[in-house]
Amino acid sequence: MKFEELTAEVEKHNRILERTYQLEADMAVTRNDIEALYREVVNLNPPQIR
């Protein structure tokens, strides 16, 4: 492989890593939002004491 081809492969790899890190960050935010919504639902519908 030529130097330019290797450079292109490294850049492609780095872009994939950047997208993966962003997806992981987005998932953390989404998970936090879901947990917050779940807590709201639980607070709106407390368990019935029988």
N, C-alpha and C positions, 0 to 999 in steps of 0.2 A: 504494500500500500504506500501511496505517496503521503507526504506530510500533510497536504491539503485534505486528503481523504480521511486521515486520522483526526485532523482538527474538526472536520465536519461530524465525524462519529462522536467525538467528545462533546461537541456542542449539542448534538441531538440527545445524548445521554443526560447532559446537564438540564436541558429543557424538560425532560421527563421527570427528573428529580424535583425541579422547581414546581411542576404541576402536582406531583405527589405530595409535597410538603403543603401546598395550598389546599389540596383536597383534605388532608389530615386536619388542618386548621379549621376548615369549613365544617368538617364533621364534628369537631369538638364544640363549635358554636351551636350546631344543630342539636347535638346531644344535650347541651345545656338548656336550649330552648324547650326541647321535649320534656326534660325533667321539670322545668319550671311550670309548663302547662299541666303536667301530671299533678304536681302539687296543688295547683289551682283547682283542678277537677276534684281532687280528694277533699280539699277544704270546702268546696261547694256542696259536696255530697258526703257528709260525715256518715260513718257506719251507723246503722239503726240498732239501738239496744232493745233486745226482745225480752 
